[in-house]
Structure formats: structure tokens, C-alpha cells
Amino acid sequence: MTLSRIEDFEASSRRSFREHKLMQFEVYTVQDEKAGEVVEILVDEAGHSQYLVVSLNDEMTGKQVLLPYSEAQVDQTTRRV
């Protein structure tokens, strides 16, 4: 499966995605500790969201990890994942 950044896919397909609004959402652990924030969304060839790229807090390593979109629990009200 080939993945693309959502911005690249939107530009080539002239489509807009509601998932794009997840950029900069804060990401929390199941223990309600802030883990980082969404910095990118990866989509497949059909434009379906597959992964959220999460930039972890410096305390947790300062790295980026992939969170499967199907596993994310999004709260639009609090802008949290």
C-alpha cells in the first residue's frame, strides 16, 4: 500500500478532507497524559486516512510515531485524540 501526505493527495486530486482538521490536535494516552500532537495525516491511494503522524512531547523522546487512524478516538469538542 502506498501512502501519501494528506496535503499532497488533496493537491493532486482537488479533494478536501474533513480529517485535515485533525492537524494540531493534542494526543493523549489512555491514562489522560498528553503524549504529543498530530502533525501529519497519511492517506492511501483512494484517499482513505490510514495513519496520524504524532510528534511526541520532548519528555517522551521528541520523536514522531504513527497512530493507526482506525484506533484513534477523536473528540472534536476538546480537539483531542
C-alpha positions as CSV (number, residue, x, y, z in Angstrom):
1,M,0.0,0.0,0.0
2,T,1.4,3.4,-1.0
3,L,0.8,6.2,1.5
4,S,0.8,10.0,0.8
5,R,0.6,13.0,3.0
6,I,-2.9,14.4,3.0
7,E,-1.8,17.7,1.6
8,D,-0.1,16.1,-1.3
9,F,-3.2,13.9,-2.0
10,E,-5.5,16.9,-1.8
11,A,-3.4,18.9,-4.2
12,S,-3.3,16.2,-6.8
13,S,-7.0,15.1,-6.5
14,R,-8.5,18.5,-5.8
15,R,-10.4,17.0,-2.9
16,S,-10.7,18.3,0.6
17,F,-10.9,16.1,3.7
18,R,-12.6,16.7,7.0
19,E,-9.7,14.7,8.6
20,H,-7.4,17.6,7.7
21,K,-9.0,19.4,10.6
22,L,-7.2,16.9,13.0
23,M,-3.9,18.7,12.3
24,Q,-2.5,20.2,15.6
25,F,-5.0,18.2,17.7
26,E,-3.4,17.2,21.0
27,V,-2.9,13.4,21.5
28,Y,-3.4,11.9,25.0
29,T,-2.7,8.4,26.4
30,V,-5.4,6.2,27.9
31,Q,-4.1,7.5,31.3
32,D,-5.0,11.1,30.2
33,E,-1.4,12.2,29.9
34,K,-0.5,14.5,26.9
35,A,1.6,12.5,24.5
36,G,2.0,15.0,21.7
37,E,0.2,16.4,18.8
38,V,-0.9,15.4,15.3
39,V,1.5,16.9,12.7
40,E,0.5,14.9,9.6
41,I,-2.1,12.6,8.2
42,L,-1.2,9.7,5.8
43,V,-3.8,8.5,3.3
44,D,-3.8,5.5,0.9
45,E,-4.3,5.6,-2.9
46,A,-8.0,6.0,-2.6
47,G,-7.7,8.9,-0.1
48,H,-8.7,7.0,3.0
49,S,-6.9,8.0,6.2
50,Q,-4.6,5.3,7.4
51,Y,-2.3,6.9,10.0
52,L,-1.9,10.0,12.1
53,V,1.7,11.1,12.5
54,V,2.1,12.2,16.1
55,S,5.0,14.3,17.3
56,L,5.7,13.1,20.9
57,N,6.4,15.5,23.7
58,D,10.1,16.1,24.5
59,E,9.7,14.4,27.8
60,M,8.7,11.2,25.9
61,T,11.7,11.3,23.4
62,G,10.8,14.1,20.9
63,K,10.2,11.6,18.1
64,Q,7.3,11.0,15.7
65,V,5.2,7.9,15.7
66,L,2.3,6.5,13.6
67,L,-1.1,6.1,15.2
68,P,-3.5,3.9,13.1
69,Y,-6.4,6.1,12.2
70,S,-8.8,3.2,13.0
71,E,-7.5,3.2,16.6
72,A,-7.8,6.9,17.2
73,Q,-10.7,8.2,19.3
74,V,-11.3,11.8,18.2
75,D,-13.0,14.4,20.4
76,Q,-13.8,17.4,18.2
77,T,-15.1,19.5,21.1
78,T,-11.8,19.4,23.1
79,R,-9.6,19.0,19.9
80,R,-8.1,15.8,21.4
81,V,-7.2,12.4,20.1
